[in-house]
């Protein structure tokens, strides 16, 4: 059975979502955040960078959300969370899956972190975020999700950042992305992950 090292209010919710979709249990080891909302030192005994999520499977230790999602889809022979291989939609999906942490996350956090500290979001940070949210609006298109009605790996990967943006009222000027977040919250795997481990974003 997969062992998941899961930090509270973290990207680990993505892994729980996919496992729920696949009907696969896991041995979840939970870690509370410190008073300063950081990961505890205990996670450094799991991964040198103190990262979460991390999974263990048959002696393998795997980090990075996108890699974990791909690993689980491959392990369980799942082909329902990506478009058919070799199609243009498949490569668009792969690009979006990697885009979340490679491009979007750093820009989003420049706006999220001041909001989390009850400080004004710098104008430059908001402008950079708006550029990415405009891009996401284009990618969502007619929606409701990136590839229609069913959540793909890219949707699951995107959910954590969008949850934080929604939590700190950073989607007000981007109704398509706000509606996308509403659609994500209706997905069965999201609901199961929320029920099992609590919300992705910290409470108010």
C-alpha positions as CSV (number, residue, x, y, z in Angstrom):
1,X,0.0,0.0,0.0
2,X,1.2,3.5,-0.8
3,X,2.3,5.6,2.2
4,X,1.6,9.3,1.9
5,X,3.4,11.9,4.0
6,X,0.8,14.6,4.1
7,X,1.3,18.1,5.5
8,X,-1.9,19.8,6.6
9,X,-3.2,22.5,4.2
10,X,-0.8,21.5,1.5
11,X,-0.3,20.0,-2.0
12,X,-0.8,16.5,-0.4
13,X,-4.5,17.0,-1.1
14,X,-3.8,16.5,-4.8
15,X,-2.6,13.0,-4.1
16,X,-5.6,12.1,-1.9
17,X,-7.9,13.4,-4.7
18,X,-6.3,11.1,-7.3
19,X,-6.2,8.1,-5.0
20,X,-9.9,8.6,-4.2
21,X,-10.7,8.8,-7.9
22,X,-8.8,5.5,-8.4
23,X,-10.5,3.8,-5.5
24,X,-7.1,3.2,-3.9
25,X,-6.4,3.4,-0.1
26,X,-3.2,4.7,1.4
27,X,-1.4,4.8,4.7
28,X,-1.5,8.5,5.4
29,X,0.9,10.0,7.9
30,X,-0.2,13.5,8.8
31,X,2.0,16.4,9.8
32,X,0.7,19.6,11.5
33,X,2.1,23.0,10.5
34,X,4.1,25.0,13.0
35,X,2.8,28.1,14.7
36,X,4.5,30.1,11.8
37,X,2.6,27.9,9.3
38,X,5.8,26.1,8.2
39,X,6.4,22.4,7.7
40,X,7.7,20.7,10.9
41,X,11.2,19.4,11.2
42,X,9.8,15.9,11.2
43,X,9.3,16.1,7.4
44,X,13.1,16.5,7.0
45,X,13.5,13.0,8.2
46,X,11.3,11.9,5.3
47,X,12.8,14.1,2.5
48,X,16.0,16.3,2.8
49,X,14.1,19.4,1.8
50,X,11.2,18.7,4.2
51,X,8.8,18.4,1.4
52,X,5.2,17.3,1.2
53,X,3.7,15.4,-0.5
54,X,6.1,12.5,-0.5
55,X,5.0,8.9,-1.2
56,X,6.7,5.6,-0.4
57,X,5.9,2.5,-2.5
58,X,7.9,-0.7,-2.6
59,X,11.0,1.0,-1.3
60,X,10.7,3.9,-3.7
61,X,10.5,7.4,-2.3
62,X,8.9,9.9,-4.7
63,X,8.4,13.6,-4.3
64,X,7.0,16.4,-6.5
65,X,3.2,16.5,-7.0
66,X,3.2,16.2,-10.8
67,X,5.6,13.2,-10.6
68,X,3.5,11.5,-7.9
69,X,0.3,12.0,-10.0
70,X,1.9,10.5,-13.1
71,X,3.4,7.7,-11.0
72,X,0.0,6.7,-9.5
73,X,-1.7,6.9,-12.9
74,X,0.9,4.6,-14.3
75,X,1.0,2.2,-11.3
76,X,-2.8,1.6,-11.4
77,X,-3.1,1.6,-15.2
78,X,-5.3,4.6,-15.3
79,X,-5.9,6.3,-18.6
80,X,-8.9,8.4,-17.6
81,X,-7.1,11.3,-16.1
82,X,-5.4,12.5,-19.4
83,X,-6.4,12.8,-23.0
84,X,-5.4,9.9,-25.3
85,X,-1.6,9.7,-25.8
86,X,-0.2,11.1,-29.0
87,X,-3.0,13.7,-29.5
88,X,-2.5,17.4,-29.4
89,X,-4.8,17.5,-26.3
90,X,-2.5,15.1,-24.6
91,X,0.5,17.4,-25.1
92,X,-1.5,20.4,-24.1
93,X,-2.4,18.5,-20.9
94,X,1.2,17.6,-20.2
95,X,2.2,21.2,-20.6
96,X,-0.5,22.4,-18.2
97,X,0.4,19.8,-15.7
98,X,4.0,21.0,-15.5
99,X,3.0,24.7,-15.9
100,X,1.3,24.8,-12.4
101,X,4.5,24.5,-10.4
102,X,7.1,25.5,-13.1
103,X,5.4,28.8,-13.9
104,X,2.2,29.7,-12.0
105,X,3.1,28.8,-8.4
106,X,5.9,31.3,-7.9
107,X,3.9,34.1,-9.4
108,X,0.8,33.2,-7.4
109,X,2.7,33.1,-4.1
110,X,4.0,36.6,-4.6
111,X,0.3,37.7,-4.2
112,X,-0.8,35.0,-1.8
113,X,1.9,35.5,0.9
114,X,1.1,39.2,1.5
115,X,-2.6,38.5,1.5
116,X,-2.0,35.7,4.0
117,X,-0.1,38.2,6.3
118,X,-3.0,40.7,5.9
119,X,-0.8,43.1,3.9
120,X,-1.6,44.8,0.6
121,X,-0.7,42.8,-2.5
122,X,2.0,44.8,-4.4
123,X,0.8,46.1,-7.7
124,X,3.5,44.4,-9.6
125,X,2.6,41.0,-8.0
126,X,-1.0,41.5,-8.8
127,X,-0.3,42.5,-12.4
128,X,1.9,39.4,-12.9
129,X,-0.8,37.2,-11.4
130,X,-3.5,38.7,-13.6
131,X,-1.4,37.8,-16.7
132,X,-1.4,34.2,-15.6
133,X,-5.1,34.2,-14.7
134,X,-5.9,35.7,-18.1
135,X,-3.9,32.8,-19.6
136,X,-5.9,30.3,-17.5
137,X,-9.2,31.9,-18.6
138,X,-8.1,31.2,-22.1
139,X,-7.2,27.6,-21.3
140,X,-10.4,26.9,-19.5
141,X,-12.4,28.2,-22.4
142,X,-16.0,26.9,-22.3
143,X,-15.1,24.7,-19.3
144,X,-16.2,23.8,-16.9
145,X,-12.8,22.2,-16.4
146,X,-9.7,22.2,-18.6
147,X,-10.8,19.3,-20.8
148,X,-14.5,19.3,-20.2
149,X,-16.5,17.7,-17.4
150,X,-14.0,15.3,-15.9
151,X,-11.0,16.4,-13.8
152,X,-7.6,15.4,-15.4
153,X,-4.3,15.3,-13.7
154,X,-3.7,18.9,-14.7
155,X,-6.9,20.0,-13.0
156,X,-5.9,18.1,-9.8
157,X,-2.5,19.8,-9.9
158,X,-4.0,23.2,-10.5
159,X,-6.6,22.9,-7.7
160,X,-4.2,23.7,-4.8
161,X,-3.1,27.1,-6.2
162,X,-6.6,28.0,-7.2
163,X,-7.9,27.1,-3.8
164,X,-5.4,29.5,-2.2
165,X,-6.2,32.3,-4.7
166,X,-9.9,31.8,-3.9
167,X,-9.3,31.8,-0.2
168,X,-7.6,35.2,-0.3
169,X,-10.1,36.8,-2.7
170,X,-7.7,37.0,-5.6
171,X,-10.1,35.7,-8.2
172,X,-12.6,38.5,-8.1
173,X,-11.7,40.0,-11.4
174,X,-11.5,36.6,-13.1
175,X,-15.0,35.1,-13.2
176,X,-14.0,32.2,-15.4
177,X,-11.3,31.0,-13.0
178,X,-13.7,31.5,-10.1
179,X,-16.3,29.4,-11.9
180,X,-13.6,26.8,-12.6
181,X,-12.9,26.6,-8.8
182,X,-16.5,26.1,-8.2
183,X,-16.5,23.2,-10.7
184,X,-13.5,21.6,-9.1
185,X,-15.1,21.6,-5.7
186,X,-17.9,19.5,-7.1
187,X,-15.6,16.7,-8.3
188,X,-16.0,13.5,-6.3
189,X,-12.3,13.1,-5.6
190,X,-12.0,16.6,-4.3
191,X,-15.0,16.0,-2.0
192,X,-13.4,12.8,-0.7
193,X,-10.0,14.4,-0.1
194,X,-11.7,17.3,1.8
195,X,-13.7,14.8,3.9
196,X,-10.6,12.7,4.8
197,X,-7.9,15.4,5.4
198,X,-9.7,18.8,5.6
199,X,-9.5,21.8,3.2
200,X,-6.6,22.6,0.9
201,X,-6.4,26.2,2.0
202,X,-6.2,27.4,5.6
203,X,-9.4,28.6,7.2
204,X,-10.1,32.3,7.6
